[in-house]
């Protein structure tokens, strides 16, 4: 399919809207809807998520680009004008996540909102956005895996046909999207059980880290730290370890947060518990 949803918008030559952008925007909007619904169930105003998004989106984009540029510095150091050319591609999800976490830290301090409560609120939205966003790779025909030569295995979603190469490759973007949907269900179910603050974050670290570590090993476009060491696999392994450590500390009561009663609180905690 054409990578552009709209070509020459308003008749302006070169003003195009890419499907990748439409898909990313859709994931963002659905994530906001999900987060808003979850905030209301907790007695918080929907303004909480909207105010956070205003900070999180710019920092996530900056983080995604900075992460990519950092590990492709040999190219960008020779072509500095391309550093901000995100319309040519080059956004890394781990960089976006780092930017989002930085936004959460800044926002929680400024709004005096418990950091772990905020993170656990937006984790399912983040996972949903990642699951949807991966389909942008399908349109752009990128983030695929190794060559699939067996004709019996050349079908979607196991494999995807790459037109520029005239070959079938592992549909690793779909593998990750599918794993994210499973992780989304798990975090939503845990959230309904009223688990301790930080549990959804730890679950995300473990679930996404483990899935990404495996899937990254199948991809052919990874960013490398050195030799054959893939950056995302190293970071994924770290996330799994951090997630496990967090669950242990949460169980021991090392991570505790007080009930929130600030400006974003619509229903007081005691009234919410009574319901």
Residue frames as qw, qx, qy, qz and C-alpha x, y, z in Angstrom:
[[0.000, 0.888, 0.461, 0.000, 0.00, 0.00, 0.00],
 [0.292, 0.714, -0.059, 0.633, 1.02, 3.64, -0.48],
 [0.495, -0.196, -0.530, 0.660, 2.88, 4.96, 2.56],
 [0.055, -0.005, 0.114, -0.992, 0.92, 8.22, 2.32],
 [0.158, 0.534, 0.788, -0.262, -2.69, 8.51, 3.44],
 [0.263, 0.912, 0.259, -0.177, -2.99, 11.98, 1.91],
 [0.612, 0.046, 0.282, 0.737, -0.81, 13.41, -0.83],
 [0.151, 0.262, 0.199, 0.932, -0.43, 17.16, -1.47],
 [0.145, -0.629, -0.681, 0.346, -2.81, 18.27, 1.27],
 [0.097, 0.837, 0.228, -0.488, -4.78, 21.42, 0.34],
 [0.664, 0.729, 0.100, 0.130, -3.10, 21.19, -3.06],
 [0.145, -0.891, 0.426, 0.049, 0.30, 22.01, -1.60],
 [0.800, 0.413, -0.432, 0.061, 3.05, 20.05, -3.34],
 [0.459, 0.316, -0.690, 0.461, 4.96, 17.86, -0.89],
 [0.377, -0.290, 0.481, -0.737, 2.55, 18.38, 2.01],
 [0.651, -0.037, -0.711, -0.264, 1.75, 14.74, 2.64],
 [0.623, -0.444, 0.423, -0.486, 0.30, 12.83, 5.57],
 [0.339, 0.304, -0.889, -0.053, 1.96, 9.45, 6.04],
 [0.787, -0.314, -0.451, -0.282, 0.08, 6.39, 7.23],
 [0.594, -0.021, -0.589, 0.548, 2.78, 5.97, 9.86],
 [0.015, -0.161, 0.289, -0.944, 1.81, 9.32, 11.36],
 [0.624, -0.267, -0.249, -0.690, -1.90, 8.46, 11.21],
 [0.799, -0.184, -0.572, 0.031, -1.27, 5.16, 13.00],
 [0.416, 0.027, -0.520, 0.745, 0.91, 6.75, 15.68],
 [0.244, -0.211, 0.104, -0.941, -1.68, 9.48, 16.24],
 [0.734, -0.263, -0.416, -0.468, -4.42, 6.86, 16.49],
 [0.700, -0.132, -0.614, 0.339, -2.45, 4.96, 19.10],
 [0.170, 0.105, -0.375, 0.905, -1.92, 8.17, 21.05],
 [0.455, -0.249, -0.094, -0.850, -5.61, 9.12, 20.96],
 [0.802, -0.251, -0.492, -0.228, -6.79, 5.65, 22.00],
 [0.570, -0.028, -0.582, 0.580, -4.18, 5.66, 24.77],
 [0.083, -0.188, 0.238, -0.949, -5.53, 8.98, 26.03],
 [0.668, -0.274, -0.281, -0.632, -9.10, 7.61, 26.01],
 [0.791, -0.169, -0.577, 0.116, -8.02, 4.51, 27.92],
 [0.399, 0.050, -0.487, 0.775, -6.03, 6.54, 30.44],
 [0.286, -0.274, 0.045, -0.917, -8.90, 8.98, 30.93],
 [0.770, -0.296, -0.397, -0.403, -11.34, 6.16, 31.68],
 [0.736, -0.130, -0.553, 0.368, -8.94, 4.60, 34.15],
 [0.164, 0.189, -0.334, 0.909, -8.33, 7.97, 35.83],
 [0.500, -0.339, -0.107, -0.790, -12.05, 8.51, 36.33],
 [0.817, -0.261, -0.504, -0.099, -12.44, 5.08, 37.91],
 [0.608, -0.102, -0.477, 0.626, -9.87, 6.18, 40.45],
 [0.218, -0.850, -0.412, 0.247, -11.70, 9.37, 41.23],
 [0.369, -0.414, 0.191, 0.810, -9.31, 11.63, 39.32],
 [0.397, 0.759, 0.080, -0.509, -10.09, 14.34, 36.81],
 [0.818, 0.431, 0.283, 0.254, -9.49, 13.65, 33.12],
 [0.172, 0.961, -0.190, 0.100, -7.41, 16.85, 33.13],
 [0.636, -0.587, 0.478, 0.148, -4.69, 14.85, 34.88],
 [0.764, 0.112, 0.530, 0.351, -3.92, 12.79, 31.79],
 [0.454, 0.822, 0.234, 0.252, -4.37, 15.66, 29.35],
 [0.161, -0.954, 0.253, -0.005, -1.99, 17.90, 31.30],
 [0.679, -0.422, 0.551, 0.240, 0.56, 15.11, 31.48],
 [0.740, 0.413, 0.451, 0.281, 0.31, 14.37, 27.74],
 [0.255, 0.964, 0.004, 0.076, 1.15, 17.97, 26.88],
 [0.251, -0.802, 0.540, 0.053, 4.56, 17.40, 28.46],
 [0.744, -0.176, 0.640, 0.077, 5.02, 13.72, 27.68],
 [0.763, 0.575, 0.288, 0.068, 4.50, 13.81, 23.89],
 [0.317, 0.903, -0.276, 0.087, 7.23, 16.39, 23.11],
 [0.345, -0.664, 0.659, -0.068, 9.72, 14.74, 25.46],
 [0.829, 0.052, 0.556, -0.009, 8.90, 11.29, 24.04],
 [0.695, 0.710, 0.075, 0.091, 9.58, 12.49, 20.48],
 [0.072, 0.877, -0.458, 0.128, 12.82, 14.17, 21.54],
 [0.594, -0.450, 0.661, -0.089, 13.86, 11.04, 23.45],
 [0.871, 0.291, 0.396, 0.000, 13.02, 8.74, 20.54],
 [0.573, 0.798, -0.109, 0.151, 15.09, 10.80, 18.14],
 [0.148, -0.824, 0.524, -0.158, 17.99, 11.38, 20.54],
 [0.779, -0.248, 0.574, -0.047, 18.24, 7.63, 21.26],
 [0.836, 0.468, 0.259, 0.120, 18.37, 6.81, 17.54],
 [0.347, 0.891, -0.225, 0.190, 20.86, 9.57, 16.74],
 [0.439, -0.729, 0.516, -0.093, 23.15, 8.59, 19.63],
 [0.744, -0.164, 0.640, 0.104, 23.60, 5.07, 18.30],
 [0.693, 0.545, 0.348, 0.320, 23.93, 6.19, 14.68],
 [0.198, -0.893, 0.051, 0.400, 26.30, 9.04, 15.50],
 [0.513, -0.198, 0.551, 0.628, 28.84, 8.07, 12.87],
 [0.280, 0.542, 0.622, 0.492, 26.30, 9.02, 10.20],
 [0.098, -0.921, -0.372, -0.060, 24.74, 12.03, 11.94],
 [0.461, -0.671, 0.112, 0.569, 28.09, 13.55, 12.91],
 [0.349, -0.060, 0.551, 0.756, 28.84, 13.78, 9.20],
 [0.088, -0.461, -0.579, -0.667, 25.29, 14.93, 8.39],
 [0.076, -0.220, -0.593, 0.771, 24.22, 17.19, 11.28],
 [0.357, 0.049, -0.161, -0.919, 21.42, 18.69, 9.23],
 [0.576, -0.130, -0.717, -0.371, 19.66, 15.32, 9.32],
 [0.137, -0.010, -0.805, 0.577, 19.49, 15.16, 13.13],
 [0.332, 0.268, 0.453, -0.783, 16.11, 16.88, 13.26],
 [0.466, 0.197, -0.521, -0.688, 14.77, 15.36, 10.03],
 [0.419, -0.009, 0.840, -0.345, 12.38, 12.95, 11.73],
 [0.714, 0.452, 0.080, -0.528, 10.20, 12.94, 8.62],
 [0.526, 0.514, -0.655, -0.174, 12.87, 10.69, 7.10],
 [0.907, -0.205, -0.365, -0.046, 12.44, 8.13, 9.87],
 [0.506, 0.290, -0.562, 0.587, 14.63, 7.20, 12.80],
 [0.483, -0.536, 0.233, -0.652, 12.63, 7.08, 16.04],
 [0.420, 0.104, -0.880, 0.196, 13.43, 4.48, 18.69],
 [0.601, -0.575, -0.430, -0.351, 10.68, 3.29, 21.04],
 [0.689, -0.365, -0.414, 0.470, 13.04, 2.91, 24.00],
 [0.264, 0.103, -0.074, 0.956, 14.04, 6.54, 23.61],
 [0.360, -0.475, -0.323, -0.735, 10.36, 7.53, 23.60],
 [0.718, -0.503, -0.481, 0.012, 9.78, 5.52, 26.77],
 [0.561, -0.171, -0.296, 0.754, 12.74, 7.20, 28.46],
 [0.004, 0.266, 0.102, 0.958, 11.40, 10.60, 27.43],
 [0.545, -0.515, -0.447, -0.487, 7.99, 9.65, 28.78],
 [0.710, -0.428, -0.458, 0.321, 9.42, 8.59, 32.12],
 [0.352, 0.003, -0.153, 0.924, 11.33, 11.86, 32.36],
 [0.259, -0.406, -0.270, -0.834, 8.07, 13.71, 31.69],
 [0.675, -0.514, -0.507, -0.153, 6.33, 11.68, 34.41],
 [0.609, -0.262, -0.386, 0.642, 9.05, 12.55, 36.91],
 [0.124, 0.129, 0.003, 0.984, 8.88, 16.26, 36.10],
 [0.420, -0.438, -0.403, -0.686, 5.08, 16.31, 36.09],
 [0.680, -0.468, -0.559, 0.081, 4.73, 14.39, 39.36],
 [0.459, -0.204, -0.312, 0.806, 7.06, 16.86, 41.07],
 [0.033, -0.163, -0.138, -0.976, 5.35, 19.94, 39.62],
 [0.546, -0.369, -0.393, -0.641, 1.79, 18.71, 40.23],
 [0.287, -0.343, 0.712, -0.541, 2.63, 17.00, 43.53],
 [0.898, 0.058, -0.088, -0.427, 1.10, 13.79, 42.18],
 [0.710, -0.400, 0.578, 0.039, 2.56, 10.43, 43.35],
 [0.177, 0.555, -0.678, -0.448, 5.01, 9.23, 40.71],
 [0.119, -0.043, 0.989, 0.077, 4.12, 5.53, 40.92],
 [0.411, 0.526, 0.624, -0.406, 0.39, 6.24, 40.79],
 [0.381, 0.720, -0.174, -0.554, 0.90, 8.31, 37.64],
 [0.091, 0.428, -0.837, -0.327, 3.09, 5.68, 36.01],
 [0.235, 0.150, 0.956, -0.088, 0.69, 2.83, 36.78],
 [0.445, 0.621, 0.359, -0.537, -2.13, 4.94, 35.38],
 [0.434, 0.723, -0.282, -0.458, -0.44, 5.45, 32.00],
 [0.305, -0.348, 0.863, 0.202, 1.32, 2.08, 31.60],
 [0.558, 0.376, 0.739, -0.006, -1.65, 0.37, 29.85],
 [0.405, 0.869, 0.101, -0.264, -1.99, 3.40, 27.55],
 [0.057, -0.719, 0.618, 0.314, 1.71, 3.17, 26.73],
 [0.433, -0.077, 0.887, 0.142, 1.40, -0.52, 25.89],
 [0.537, 0.635, 0.538, -0.139, -1.68, 0.10, 23.73],
 [0.251, 0.896, -0.178, -0.320, 0.13, 2.87, 21.87],
 [0.194, -0.526, 0.779, 0.281, 3.11, 0.60, 21.24],
 [0.531, 0.198, 0.824, 0.023, 0.88, -2.23, 20.00],
 [0.490, 0.790, 0.339, -0.146, -0.88, 0.05, 17.51],
 [0.048, 0.882, -0.332, -0.331, 2.22, 2.01, 16.56],
 [0.480, -0.299, 0.767, 0.303, 4.05, -1.11, 15.40],
 [0.613, 0.527, 0.585, 0.063, 1.63, -1.34, 12.48],
 [0.214, 0.920, -0.154, -0.291, 3.29, 1.76, 11.10],
 [0.299, -0.505, 0.748, 0.309, 6.26, -0.53, 10.43],
 [0.590, 0.312, 0.741, 0.078, 3.99, -2.69, 8.29],
 [0.418, 0.874, 0.213, -0.126, 3.08, 0.27, 6.06],
 [0.045, 0.891, -0.416, -0.178, 6.70, 1.44, 5.84],
 [0.952, 0.217, -0.205, 0.073, 7.93, -2.13, 5.34],
 [0.204, 0.636, -0.578, 0.469, 10.52, -1.92, 8.11],
 [0.442, -0.419, 0.626, -0.488, 11.41, -3.56, 11.43],
 [0.939, 0.106, -0.170, -0.281, 11.24, -7.00, 9.85],
 [0.697, -0.505, 0.509, 0.036, 13.26, -10.08, 10.62],
 [0.322, -0.366, 0.781, 0.392, 15.29, -12.73, 8.86],
 [0.437, 0.265, -0.573, -0.641, 14.61, -14.07, 5.39],
 [0.706, 0.056, 0.615, -0.347, 11.91, -16.75, 5.14],
 [0.177, 0.390, -0.737, -0.522, 12.76, -19.13, 2.30],
 [0.160, 0.181, 0.970, -0.043, 10.30, -21.94, 3.03],
 [0.244, -0.230, -0.474, -0.814, 7.22, -21.36, 0.79],
 [0.474, -0.484, -0.732, -0.070, 5.01, -23.06, 3.39],
 [0.402, -0.542, -0.422, 0.605, 5.91, -20.32, 5.88],
 [0.160, 0.031, 0.209, 0.964, 5.50, -17.38, 3.53],
 [0.230, -0.661, -0.593, -0.399, 2.22, -16.04, 4.84],
 [0.084, -0.410, 0.301, -0.857, 1.14, -13.20, 7.11],
 [0.178, -0.953, 0.186, -0.158, 1.34, -12.82, 10.10],
 [0.881, -0.293, 0.168, 0.330, 4.23, -15.26, 10.33],
 [0.520, -0.087, 0.330, 0.783, 6.04, -13.46, 7.53],
 [0.259, 0.840, 0.197, -0.434, 5.65, -10.28, 5.52],
 [0.706, 0.426, 0.324, 0.464, 6.50, -9.62, 1.87],
 [0.238, -0.714, 0.084, 0.654, 9.03, -6.79, 1.45],
 [0.640, 0.730, 0.238, -0.028, 8.43, -5.29, -1.96],
 [0.121, 0.912, -0.374, -0.115, 11.74, -3.44, -2.19],
 [0.288, -0.491, 0.819, 0.073, 13.61, -6.72, -1.69],
 [0.711, 0.192, -0.491, -0.466, 11.16, -9.04, -3.41],
 [0.397, 0.120, -0.874, 0.254, 11.46, -11.38, -0.41],
 [0.668, -0.599, -0.332, -0.291, 9.48, -12.73, 2.52],
 [0.263, 0.370, -0.616, 0.644, 10.81, -11.87, 5.97],
 [0.335, -0.404, -0.776, 0.350, 9.76, -12.58, 9.55],
 [0.158, -0.735, -0.288, -0.593, 7.01, -10.13, 10.57],
 [0.471, -0.129, -0.586, 0.646, 8.75, -9.11, 13.79],
 [0.167, -0.198, 0.090, -0.962, 6.73, -5.90, 14.04],
 [0.694, -0.297, -0.368, -0.543, 3.60, -8.06, 14.33],
 [0.682, -0.144, -0.653, 0.296, 5.22, -10.37, 16.88],
 [0.219, 0.002, -0.434, 0.874, 5.88, -7.37, 19.12],
 [0.406, -0.214, -0.116, -0.881, 2.41, -5.91, 18.57],
 [0.747, -0.252, -0.555, -0.267, 0.82, -9.23, 19.50],
 [0.574, -0.132, -0.608, 0.532, 2.94, -9.57, 22.64],
 [0.005, -0.114, 0.230, -0.966, 2.00, -6.02, 23.63],
 [0.581, -0.289, -0.307, -0.696, -1.70, -6.82, 23.34],
 [0.747, -0.263, -0.602, 0.100, -1.25, -9.76, 25.69],
 [0.400, -0.051, -0.445, 0.800, 0.68, -7.54, 28.09],
 [0.248, -0.273, -0.063, -0.927, -2.08, -4.92, 27.85],
 [0.716, -0.366, -0.459, -0.378, -4.69, -7.45, 28.97],
 [0.683, -0.187, -0.558, 0.432, -2.48, -8.55, 31.87],
 [0.206, 0.055, -0.295, 0.931, -1.90, -5.01, 33.13],
 [0.425, -0.321, -0.201, -0.822, -5.58, -4.09, 32.83],
 [0.765, -0.345, -0.528, -0.131, -6.59, -7.17, 34.82],
 [0.564, -0.128, -0.484, 0.657, -3.97, -6.40, 37.48],
 [0.014, -0.221, 0.077, -0.972, -5.18, -2.80, 37.62],
 [0.595, -0.400, -0.344, -0.606, -8.73, -3.93, 38.32],
 [0.763, -0.299, -0.543, 0.184, -7.50, -6.05, 41.22],
 [0.300, -0.925, 0.055, -0.227, -6.15, -2.95, 42.94],
 [0.862, -0.025, -0.201, 0.465, -2.54, -4.10, 43.16],
 [0.447, -0.713, -0.054, 0.537, 0.04, -1.97, 44.93],
 [0.302, 0.930, -0.109, -0.176, 1.44, 1.09, 43.19],
 [0.064, -0.692, 0.683, 0.226, 4.40, 0.23, 40.98],
 [0.668, 0.005, 0.744, -0.021, 3.16, -3.28, 40.16],
 [0.686, 0.672, 0.269, -0.072, 1.99, -2.37, 36.65],
 [0.189, 0.882, -0.420, -0.098, 5.32, -0.67, 35.96],
 [0.390, -0.454, 0.801, 0.032, 7.24, -3.75, 37.12],
 [0.729, 0.295, 0.613, -0.077, 4.97, -5.99, 35.03],
 [0.541, 0.833, -0.021, -0.113, 5.64, -3.84, 31.97],
 [0.052, -0.773, 0.626, 0.090, 9.39, -3.96, 32.54],
 [0.515, -0.208, 0.832, 0.008, 9.36, -7.75, 32.80],
 [0.683, 0.466, 0.551, -0.112, 6.82, -8.49, 30.07],
 [0.496, 0.861, -0.051, -0.097, 7.98, -6.03, 27.45],
 [0.142, -0.761, 0.624, 0.109, 11.64, -6.50, 28.29],
 [0.599, -0.124, 0.789, 0.058, 11.45, -10.28, 27.87],
 [0.675, 0.592, 0.438, -0.039, 9.44, -10.10, 24.63],
 [0.316, 0.923, -0.187, -0.111, 11.63, -7.39, 23.11],
 [0.346, -0.623, 0.684, 0.157, 14.84, -9.23, 24.00],
 [0.643, 0.110, 0.747, 0.126, 13.70, -12.25, 22.00],
 [0.546, 0.756, 0.360, -0.013, 12.13, -10.38, 19.08],
 [0.040, 0.922, -0.300, -0.240, 15.06, -7.98, 18.74],
 [0.475, -0.395, 0.739, 0.268, 17.30, -10.97, 18.09],
 [0.603, 0.405, 0.669, 0.154, 15.23, -11.73, 14.98],
 [0.295, 0.918, 0.137, -0.225, 15.35, -8.23, 13.48],
 [0.760, 0.260, 0.197, 0.562, 17.73, -7.17, 10.74],
 [0.200, 0.751, 0.071, 0.625, 17.77, -3.42, 11.49],
 [0.639, -0.676, -0.289, 0.226, 18.90, -3.31, 15.11],
 [0.061, 0.901, -0.310, 0.297, 21.05, -0.59, 16.63],
 [0.879, -0.037, -0.365, 0.305, 24.30, -2.09, 17.93],
 [0.479, -0.864, 0.113, 0.103, 26.26, -1.14, 21.03],
 [0.014, 0.701, -0.677, -0.223, 29.41, -2.82, 19.76],
 [0.082, -0.174, 0.965, 0.179, 30.31, -5.97, 17.82],
 [0.331, -0.271, -0.787, -0.444, 27.15, -8.13, 17.77],
 [0.134, -0.374, -0.709, 0.583, 25.66, -6.73, 20.97],
 [0.057, -0.603, -0.519, -0.603, 22.26, -5.16, 20.25],
 [0.043, -0.261, 0.324, -0.908, 21.40, -2.08, 22.29],
 [0.643, -0.275, -0.115, -0.705, 17.75, -2.99, 22.74],
 [0.832, -0.132, -0.538, 0.003, 18.56, -6.49, 23.96],
 [0.416, 0.093, -0.550, 0.718, 20.89, -5.15, 26.63],
 [0.258, -0.210, 0.190, -0.924, 18.32, -2.59, 27.75],
 [0.755, -0.215, -0.374, -0.494, 15.59, -5.22, 27.68],
 [0.714, -0.079, -0.632, 0.291, 17.59, -7.51, 29.96],
 [0.154, 0.119, -0.439, 0.877, 18.13, -4.61, 32.36],
 [0.500, -0.238, -0.075, -0.829, 14.39, -3.87, 32.39],
 [0.798, -0.198, -0.541, -0.180, 13.56, -7.48, 33.25],
 [0.559, -0.043, -0.595, 0.576, 16.00, -7.45, 36.16],
 [0.072, -0.151, 0.251, -0.954, 14.71, -4.08, 37.41],
 [0.630, -0.251, -0.299, -0.671, 11.12, -5.30, 37.12],
 [0.763, -0.197, -0.609, 0.090, 11.83, -8.42, 39.16],
 [0.361, 0.005, -0.492, 0.792, 13.64, -6.37, 41.81],
 [0.288, -0.232, 0.014, -0.929, 10.71, -3.95, 41.94],
 [0.734, -0.295, -0.455, -0.410, 8.20, -6.74, 42.54],
 [0.663, -0.145, -0.605, 0.417, 10.33, -8.06, 45.40],
 [0.167, 0.047, -0.331, 0.927, 10.60, -4.61, 46.98],
 [0.465, -0.277, -0.208, -0.815, 6.88, -3.93, 46.50],
 [0.758, -0.289, -0.570, -0.128, 6.03, -7.19, 48.22],
 [0.572, -0.169, -0.511, 0.619, 8.30, -6.21, 51.12],
 [0.167, -0.894, -0.403, 0.106, 6.56, -2.85, 51.38],
 [0.506, -0.284, 0.102, 0.808, 9.58, -0.79, 50.30],
 [0.022, 0.189, 0.387, 0.902, 7.55, 1.15, 47.72],
 [0.042, -0.619, -0.732, 0.280, 4.60, 2.93, 49.31],
 [0.038, 0.296, 0.229, 0.927, 2.51, 5.90, 48.22],
 [0.138, 0.311, 0.594, -0.729, -0.08, 7.91, 50.11],
 [0.300, 0.666, 0.681, 0.058, -3.66, 8.40, 48.83],
 [0.242, 0.156, 0.227, 0.930, -3.87, 11.38, 46.49],
 [0.029, -0.759, -0.600, 0.253, -6.13, 14.28, 47.51],
 [0.246, -0.304, 0.165, 0.905, -4.78, 17.12, 45.35],
 [0.326, 0.428, -0.041, -0.842, -6.36, 19.29, 42.65],
 [0.393, 0.171, -0.734, -0.526, -6.94, 16.38, 40.26],
 [0.023, -0.160, -0.950, 0.267, -8.94, 14.47, 42.87],
 [0.401, -0.266, -0.363, -0.798, -12.66, 14.52, 42.01],
 [0.811, -0.423, -0.288, -0.283, -13.81, 11.82, 44.42],
 [0.287, -0.702, 0.577, -0.304, -12.04, 11.64, 47.82],
 [0.318, 0.286, -0.904, 0.008, -10.27, 8.29, 48.45],
 [0.219, 0.036, 0.827, -0.517, -12.54, 7.41, 51.38],
 [0.637, 0.365, 0.189, -0.652, -15.69, 7.91, 49.27],
 [0.561, 0.443, -0.610, -0.342, -14.21, 5.86, 46.43],
 [0.117, 0.182, -0.953, 0.213, -13.45, 2.97, 48.82],
 [0.430, 0.161, 0.606, -0.649, -17.01, 3.15, 50.16],
 [0.674, 0.397, -0.185, -0.595, -18.34, 2.51, 46.66]]
